[in-house]
Amino acid sequence: MSFCLKRNVPTNADDEYANKRQKVASGTSHPVISTTSGLLALPVELFENICDELLIGLRPITREDTIFSSEYLKGAEFTSSASLLRPLVQTCRALRAAYLARYYEHIEVCICRHSGVHWYQELSRRLQKISEGLIGFPALAKHVRKITVSLTSCDADTVFPLFARCLSQLPNLHTLRILFTPSKMTTPLRDAFSQYKYPQIRTIILPSCAHAILRSCPEVRDVTCNSNKGSTLLSTIFKDCPHVEVIDGVDWTEKMQERLLKVIPNLRALHLRAGDKINAFQGLKQISHISISFKMEMGNRSKDITRNIDALEESSRSLLDQAKVVLENSSVEQGKFVRLIYMVPDPDKGTYYRPAWKAVRMKRIDV
């Protein structure tokens, strides 16, 4: 990445602006530095407002997008924040110092722009380029807080080890969201990630076949499975991730429920499906909220959706009562609730191999 440097900007502009931001955050200095001129004399808050206005029309990649979408996100619907901030970062050193942290805060390698190649080639090449760049520049790597990525089989022998090494050099990374991984890539993922540990990661969303990555996150707190039944992820959690507090997207068997109570007793949030046996979780003493999702195979006509949701609410009262009992047995005193989520297929995002879903109604019941 190259930058255009203005002659009237001092060579230590990056450090000067960083010191300015640190002093403002600690309350030890006025936002304006009197010894500088031009852009560096502007209040930090003004730069933040400019950034917020620039990104105001941007549709962020939500948690739901990474759980219920297909292999990649469409560039016509999503725009990465980096692509909007890039012109500012490349304008001059002063703007680079102001926006560099926001530019690298969220690395998004899942939006496909169809730039003349197949989507898996495009994303694989981009991930390789970004991984190499972050490995070579630790000063940039420290800004990364979140990564959303699709892992493909294209050049996996090269890209997977690079990405695994890259993650190990991101000290402030706290969230890793893997939109897609081919099920046949379990062995290459294990070979690439087995030598690394990522204690900085606290939240992870991933397919069940990517359990080798989860095994490298011993301090993770929030785990969501976005593909398959999640049994391998649960086994990995029980063996290698003792601090997990939130589990979502897995199919619970009776054996797994019993093991959960023994190994992860401090679970505080549980996301279940309508067919799960909720009574089996009564031994969880730290749990504060339970979500239950209902998937409805039907058309998108609003009348049909409303009528079927009303019918489901009537038939699901027993599930709601069971969830209330689990929460009433918890030692948590305040903030306990059950959330009912009603979902229908989303044909715009799903594929034949991986259907997508969207929530059409959510209802919260305090306990």
C-alpha positions as a Python dict, from the first residue, in 0.01 Angstrom:
ca = {
    (1, 'M'): (0, 0, 0),
    (2, 'S'): (145, 334, -101),
    (3, 'F'): (68, 675, 45),
    (4, 'C'): (90, 1026, -95),
    (5, 'L'): (283, 1244, 149),
    (6, 'K'): (233, 1620, 170),
    (7, 'R'): (551, 1819, 207),
    (8, 'N'): (416, 2041, 482),
    (9, 'V'): (339, 1743, 709),
    (10, 'P'): (616, 1654, 954),
    (11, 'T'): (770, 1309, 930),
    (12, 'N'): (658, 1223, 1281),
    (13, 'A'): (293, 1298, 1207),
    (14, 'D'): (178, 944, 1283),
    (15, 'D'): (339, 945, 1628),
    (16, 'E'): (223, 1299, 1699),
    (17, 'Y'): (-137, 1222, 1618),
    (18, 'A'): (-124, 897, 1812),
    (19, 'N'): (3, 1086, 2118),
    (20, 'K'): (-274, 1338, 2068),
    (21, 'R'): (-540, 1066, 2065),
    (22, 'Q'): (-393, 903, 2377),
    (23, 'K'): (-390, 1231, 2570),
    (24, 'V'): (-747, 1314, 2466),
    (25, 'A'): (-869, 970, 2571),
    (26, 'S'): (-707, 1003, 2911),
    (27, 'G'): (-840, 1356, 2961),
    (28, 'T'): (-494, 1504, 3012),
    (29, 'S'): (-494, 1730, 2708),
    (30, 'H'): (-721, 1950, 2501),
    (31, 'P'): (-816, 1785, 2169),
    (32, 'V'): (-622, 2044, 1967),
    (33, 'I'): (-242, 2048, 1954),
    (34, 'S'): (-131, 2409, 1931),
    (35, 'T'): (211, 2327, 1788),
    (36, 'T'): (73, 2175, 1467),
    (37, 'S'): (-108, 2321, 1172),
    (38, 'G'): (-340, 2201, 900),
    (39, 'L'): (-522, 1871, 948),
    (40, 'L'): (-338, 1780, 1267),
    (41, 'A'): (-478, 2090, 1439),
    (42, 'L'): (-835, 1962, 1406),
    (43, 'P'): (-1008, 1798, 1706),
    (44, 'V'): (-1003, 1420, 1711),
    (45, 'E'): (-1382, 1416, 1739),
    (46, 'L'): (-1410, 1584, 1399),
    (47, 'F'): (-1219, 1302, 1235),
    (48, 'E'): (-1450, 1052, 1403),
    (49, 'N'): (-1756, 1238, 1279),
    (50, 'I'): (-1621, 1241, 924),
    (51, 'C'): (-1567, 867, 940),
    (52, 'D'): (-1914, 803, 1081),
    (53, 'E'): (-2075, 1012, 806),
    (54, 'L'): (-1877, 832, 541),
    (55, 'L'): (-1989, 491, 667),
    (56, 'I'): (-2349, 589, 743),
    (57, 'G'): (-2486, 425, 427),
    (58, 'L'): (-2276, 113, 468),
    (59, 'R'): (-2456, -211, 548),
    (60, 'P'): (-2239, -384, 809),
    (61, 'I'): (-2189, -759, 808),
    (62, 'T'): (-2405, -877, 1096),
    (63, 'R'): (-2384, -1190, 1305),
    (64, 'E'): (-2691, -1322, 1123),
    (65, 'D'): (-2521, -1271, 786),
    (66, 'T'): (-2234, -1497, 889),
    (67, 'I'): (-2470, -1765, 1024),
    (68, 'F'): (-2745, -1785, 763),
    (69, 'S'): (-2580, -1674, 437),
    (70, 'S'): (-2427, -1890, 166),
    (71, 'E'): (-2059, -1933, 73),
    (72, 'Y'): (-1993, -1561, 24),
    (73, 'L'): (-2163, -1222, 40),
    (74, 'K'): (-2258, -1037, -275),
    (75, 'G'): (-2071, -717, -353),
    (76, 'A'): (-2389, -557, -486),
    (77, 'E'): (-2542, -580, -138),
    (78, 'F'): (-2239, -538, 86),
    (79, 'T'): (-1951, -291, 77),
    (80, 'S'): (-1649, -333, 303),
    (81, 'S'): (-1565, -41, 530),
    (82, 'A'): (-1203, -64, 411),
    (83, 'S'): (-1301, 17, 53),
    (84, 'L'): (-1470, 338, 169),
    (85, 'L'): (-1187, 442, 400),
    (86, 'R'): (-906, 358, 158),
    (87, 'P'): (-913, 697, -24),
    (88, 'L'): (-874, 879, 309),
    (89, 'V'): (-592, 654, 426),
    (90, 'Q'): (-404, 702, 99),
    (91, 'T'): (-448, 1079, 74),
    (92, 'C'): (-173, 1198, 308),
    (93, 'R'): (11, 1103, 625),
    (94, 'A'): (-215, 1309, 849),
    (95, 'L'): (-531, 1134, 729),
    (96, 'R'): (-350, 804, 738),
    (97, 'A'): (-274, 856, 1106),
    (98, 'A'): (-635, 955, 1173),
    (99, 'Y'): (-806, 664, 999),
    (100, 'L'): (-556, 381, 997),
    (101, 'A'): (-704, 211, 1305),
    (102, 'R'): (-1057, 221, 1163),
    (103, 'Y'): (-931, 99, 826),
    (104, 'Y'): (-783, -220, 971),
    (105, 'E'): (-1032, -268, 1255),
    (106, 'H'): (-1248, -517, 1061),
    (107, 'I'): (-1087, -735, 794),
    (108, 'E'): (-1357, -859, 555),
    (109, 'V'): (-1260, -1132, 306),
    (110, 'C'): (-1604, -1268, 224),
    (111, 'I'): (-1754, -1007, -11),
    (112, 'C'): (-1726, -1118, -372),
    (113, 'R'): (-1713, -854, -644),
    (114, 'H'): (-1684, -1102, -934),
    (115, 'S'): (-1372, -940, -1073),
    (116, 'G'): (-1334, -1169, -1375),
    (117, 'V'): (-1259, -1489, -1179),
    (118, 'H'): (-1458, -1743, -981),
    (119, 'W'): (-1565, -1629, -634),
    (120, 'Y'): (-1340, -1884, -460),
    (121, 'Q'): (-1036, -1767, -656),
    (122, 'E'): (-1110, -1403, -581),
    (123, 'L'): (-1146, -1456, -207),
    (124, 'S'): (-847, -1691, -184),
    (125, 'R'): (-616, -1443, -356),
    (126, 'R'): (-740, -1158, -142),
    (127, 'L'): (-691, -1353, 180),
    (128, 'Q'): (-338, -1445, 78),
    (129, 'K'): (-252, -1083, -1),
    (130, 'I'): (-397, -950, 325),
    (131, 'S'): (-231, -1221, 536),
    (132, 'E'): (108, -1151, 382),
    (133, 'G'): (62, -778, 439),
    (134, 'L'): (-31, -809, 806),
    (135, 'I'): (251, -1055, 875),
    (136, 'G'): (501, -812, 727),
    (137, 'F'): (373, -505, 914),
    (138, 'P'): (312, -558, 1289),
    (139, 'A'): (229, -187, 1327),
    (140, 'L'): (-78, -248, 1110),
    (141, 'A'): (-163, -588, 1259),
    (142, 'K'): (-220, -436, 1603),
    (143, 'H'): (-527, -248, 1475),
    (144, 'V'): (-721, -562, 1372),
    (145, 'R'): (-1011, -638, 1608),
    (146, 'K'): (-1242, -854, 1394),
    (147, 'I'): (-1209, -1081, 1090),
    (148, 'T'): (-1491, -1213, 870),
    (149, 'V'): (-1371, -1457, 607),
    (150, 'S'): (-1471, -1734, 368),
    (151, 'L'): (-1213, -2012, 345),
    (152, 'T'): (-1205, -2194, 11),
    (153, 'S'): (-1014, -2492, -123),
    (154, 'C'): (-839, -2274, -382),
    (155, 'D'): (-462, -2277, -311),
    (156, 'A'): (-537, -2404, 39),
    (157, 'D'): (-186, -2545, 86),
    (158, 'T'): (-52, -2190, 61),
    (159, 'V'): (-335, -1977, 196),
    (160, 'F'): (-428, -2176, 508),
    (161, 'P'): (-76, -2174, 665),
    (162, 'L'): (-42, -1803, 584),
    (163, 'F'): (-377, -1721, 744),
    (164, 'A'): (-298, -1936, 1048),
    (165, 'R'): (31, -1754, 1097),
    (166, 'C'): (-135, -1418, 1040),
    (167, 'L'): (-389, -1479, 1319),
    (168, 'S'): (-106, -1549, 1561),
    (169, 'Q'): (33, -1200, 1499),
    (170, 'L'): (-289, -1008, 1566),
    (171, 'P'): (-265, -928, 1939),
    (172, 'N'): (-595, -739, 1960),
    (173, 'L'): (-813, -971, 1753),
    (174, 'H'): (-1119, -1068, 1958),
    (175, 'T'): (-1372, -1192, 1699),
    (176, 'L'): (-1326, -1444, 1417),
    (177, 'R'): (-1621, -1520, 1189),
    (178, 'I'): (-1577, -1789, 923),
    (179, 'L'): (-1863, -1771, 679),
    (180, 'F'): (-1780, -2087, 486),
    (181, 'T'): (-1532, -2375, 470),
    (182, 'P'): (-1562, -2680, 239),
    (183, 'S'): (-1628, -2994, 442),
    (184, 'K'): (-1343, -3177, 267),
    (185, 'M'): (-1085, -2930, 404),
    (186, 'T'): (-1075, -3069, 759),
    (187, 'T'): (-726, -3218, 723),
    (188, 'P'): (-563, -2912, 558),
    (189, 'L'): (-711, -2693, 832),
    (190, 'R'): (-575, -2921, 1103),
    (191, 'D'): (-229, -2925, 946),
    (192, 'A'): (-222, -2546, 914),
    (193, 'F'): (-361, -2447, 1256),
    (194, 'S'): (-240, -2721, 1492),
    (195, 'Q'): (88, -2541, 1572),
    (196, 'Y'): (-79, -2214, 1680),
    (197, 'K'): (-279, -2087, 1976),
    (198, 'Y'): (-495, -1775, 1970),
    (199, 'P'): (-572, -1685, 2334),
    (200, 'Q'): (-685, -1336, 2229),
    (201, 'I'): (-996, -1463, 2047),
    (202, 'R'): (-1314, -1445, 2255),
    (203, 'T'): (-1593, -1487, 1996),
    (204, 'I'): (-1593, -1728, 1704),
    (205, 'I'): (-1848, -1831, 1438),
    (206, 'L'): (-1749, -2124, 1219),
    (207, 'P'): (-1865, -2440, 1040),
    (208, 'S'): (-1840, -2768, 1222),
    (209, 'C'): (-1570, -2891, 983),
    (210, 'A'): (-1341, -2605, 1096),
    (211, 'H'): (-1313, -2741, 1450),
    (212, 'A'): (-932, -2743, 1418),
    (213, 'I'): (-942, -2362, 1436),
    (214, 'L'): (-1163, -2370, 1746),
    (215, 'R'): (-912, -2601, 1911),
    (216, 'S'): (-654, -2323, 1883),
    (217, 'C'): (-875, -2076, 2077),
    (218, 'P'): (-845, -2189, 2442),
    (219, 'E'): (-988, -1867, 2589),
    (220, 'V'): (-1292, -1836, 2364),
    (221, 'R'): (-1619, -1742, 2537),
    (222, 'D'): (-1882, -1738, 2260),
    (223, 'V'): (-1905, -2021, 2002),
    (224, 'T'): (-2158, -2045, 1717),
    (225, 'C'): (-2185, -2322, 1459),
    (226, 'N'): (-2313, -2200, 1122),
    (227, 'S'): (-2306, -2527, 927),
    (228, 'N'): (-2390, -2891, 1003),
    (229, 'K'): (-2494, -3024, 1342),
    (230, 'G'): (-2197, -2903, 1543),
    (231, 'S'): (-2114, -3228, 1721),
    (232, 'T'): (-1741, -3196, 1646),
    (233, 'L'): (-1745, -2838, 1774),
    (234, 'L'): (-1907, -2952, 2098),
    (235, 'S'): (-1643, -3222, 2141),
    (236, 'T'): (-1372, -2962, 2086),
    (237, 'I'): (-1533, -2725, 2337),
    (238, 'F'): (-1549, -2996, 2602),
    (239, 'K'): (-1185, -3089, 2549),
    (240, 'D'): (-1004, -2764, 2469),
    (241, 'C'): (-1228, -2463, 2550),
    (242, 'P'): (-1323, -2474, 2919),
    (243, 'H'): (-1420, -2106, 2944),
    (244, 'V'): (-1708, -2108, 2693),
    (245, 'E'): (-2015, -1918, 2816),
    (246, 'V'): (-2236, -1906, 2503),
    (247, 'I'): (-2315, -2189, 2258),
    (248, 'D'): (-2534, -2154, 1948),
    (249, 'G'): (-2621, -2349, 1634),
    (250, 'V'): (-2566, -2709, 1748),
    (251, 'D'): (-2794, -3011, 1767),
    (252, 'W'): (-2807, -3137, 2124),
    (253, 'T'): (-2809, -3510, 2192),
    (254, 'E'): (-2882, -3647, 2538),
    (255, 'K'): (-2518, -3751, 2575),
    (256, 'M'): (-2395, -3403, 2485),
    (257, 'Q'): (-2636, -3243, 2729),
    (258, 'E'): (-2508, -3458, 3014),
    (259, 'R'): (-2149, -3384, 2924),
    (260, 'L'): (-2217, -3009, 2908),
    (261, 'L'): (-2340, -3002, 3268),
    (262, 'K'): (-2019, -3169, 3383),
    (263, 'V'): (-1762, -2983, 3173),
    (264, 'I'): (-1911, -2635, 3109),
    (265, 'P'): (-2127, -2565, 3415),
    (266, 'N'): (-2089, -2185, 3391),
    (267, 'L'): (-2272, -2146, 3062),
    (268, 'R'): (-2467, -1820, 3072),
    (269, 'A'): (-2649, -1822, 2735),
    (270, 'L'): (-2795, -2106, 2534),
    (271, 'H'): (-2944, -2103, 2186),
    (272, 'L'): (-3173, -2399, 2115),
    (273, 'R'): (-3396, -2529, 1840),
    (274, 'A'): (-3757, -2623, 1876),
    (275, 'G'): (-3683, -2997, 1890),
    (276, 'D'): (-3427, -2983, 2171),
    (277, 'K'): (-3507, -3118, 2517),
    (278, 'I'): (-3488, -2809, 2732),
    (279, 'N'): (-3551, -2979, 3067),
    (280, 'A'): (-3212, -3148, 3046),
    (281, 'F'): (-3037, -2813, 3105),
    (282, 'Q'): (-3178, -2753, 3453),
    (283, 'G'): (-2837, -2807, 3610),
    (284, 'L'): (-2695, -2487, 3459),
    (285, 'K'): (-2668, -2249, 3755),
    (286, 'Q'): (-2520, -1946, 3576),
    (287, 'I'): (-2751, -1933, 3277),
    (288, 'S'): (-2933, -1602, 3225),
    (289, 'H'): (-3104, -1630, 2887),
    (290, 'I'): (-3228, -1895, 2647),
    (291, 'S'): (-3313, -1847, 2280),
    (292, 'I'): (-3539, -2091, 2094),
    (293, 'S'): (-3559, -2077, 1715),
    (294, 'F'): (-3845, -2206, 1501),
    (295, 'K'): (-3787, -2267, 1130),
    (296, 'M'): (-4097, -2253, 911),
    (297, 'E'): (-4093, -2404, 561),
    (298, 'M'): (-4338, -2178, 380),
    (299, 'G'): (-4374, -1898, 129),
    (300, 'N'): (-4297, -1535, 205),
    (301, 'R'): (-4656, -1408, 200),
    (302, 'S'): (-4706, -1201, 512),
    (303, 'K'): (-5051, -1348, 584),
    (304, 'D'): (-4915, -1704, 578),
    (305, 'I'): (-4621, -1609, 798),
    (306, 'T'): (-4836, -1433, 1056),
    (307, 'R'): (-5090, -1715, 1071),
    (308, 'N'): (-4823, -1982, 1112),
    (309, 'I'): (-4633, -1785, 1376),
    (310, 'D'): (-4951, -1740, 1576),
    (311, 'A'): (-5011, -2115, 1556),
    (312, 'L'): (-4652, -2188, 1661),
    (313, 'E'): (-4676, -1957, 1960),
    (314, 'E'): (-4979, -2148, 2077),
    (315, 'S'): (-4816, -2490, 2031),
    (316, 'S'): (-4482, -2385, 2182),
    (317, 'R'): (-4611, -2283, 2524),
    (318, 'S'): (-4474, -2603, 2677),
    (319, 'L'): (-4124, -2521, 2544),
    (320, 'L'): (-4150, -2174, 2689),
    (321, 'D'): (-4255, -2314, 3026),
    (322, 'Q'): (-3960, -2556, 3025),
    (323, 'A'): (-3718, -2272, 2948),
    (324, 'K'): (-3863, -2068, 3232),
    (325, 'V'): (-3806, -2355, 3474),
    (326, 'V'): (-3440, -2380, 3367),
    (327, 'L'): (-3392, -2007, 3429),
    (328, 'E'): (-3578, -2013, 3760),
    (329, 'N'): (-3336, -2280, 3884),
    (330, 'S'): (-3041, -2058, 3792),
    (331, 'S'): (-2860, -1868, 4067),
    (332, 'V'): (-2857, -1552, 3852),
    (333, 'E'): (-3090, -1301, 4014),
    (334, 'Q'): (-3159, -1042, 3744),
    (335, 'G'): (-3179, -1003, 3367),
    (336, 'K'): (-3311, -1351, 3288),
    (337, 'F'): (-3523, -1393, 2975),
    (338, 'V'): (-3635, -1630, 2701),
    (339, 'R'): (-3624, -1520, 2336),
    (340, 'L'): (-3842, -1687, 2074),
    (341, 'I'): (-3717, -1649, 1716),
    (342, 'Y'): (-3937, -1734, 1418),
    (343, 'M'): (-3755, -1786, 1088),
    (344, 'V'): (-3843, -1846, 722),
    (345, 'P'): (-3621, -1938, 423),
    (346, 'D'): (-3433, -1653, 257),
    (347, 'P'): (-3396, -1745, -113),
    (348, 'D'): (-3192, -1432, -189),
    (349, 'K'): (-2901, -1551, 26),
    (350, 'G'): (-2930, -1927, 29),
    (351, 'T'): (-2815, -2188, -221),
    (352, 'Y'): (-2927, -2543, -294),
    (353, 'Y'): (-2641, -2679, -84),
    (354, 'R'): (-2671, -2429, 198),
    (355, 'P'): (-3016, -2276, 255),
    (356, 'A'): (-3034, -1942, 430),
    (357, 'W'): (-3285, -1821, 686),
    (358, 'K'): (-3410, -1488, 812),
    (359, 'A'): (-3590, -1392, 1132),
    (360, 'V'): (-3939, -1252, 1074),
    (361, 'R'): (-4039, -1214, 1439),
    (362, 'M'): (-3861, -1214, 1774),
    (363, 'K'): (-4032, -1213, 2110),
    (364, 'R'): (-3867, -1165, 2448),
    (365, 'I'): (-4020, -1294, 2770),
    (366, 'D'): (-3860, -1179, 3095),
    (367, 'V'): (-3838, -1432, 3376),
}
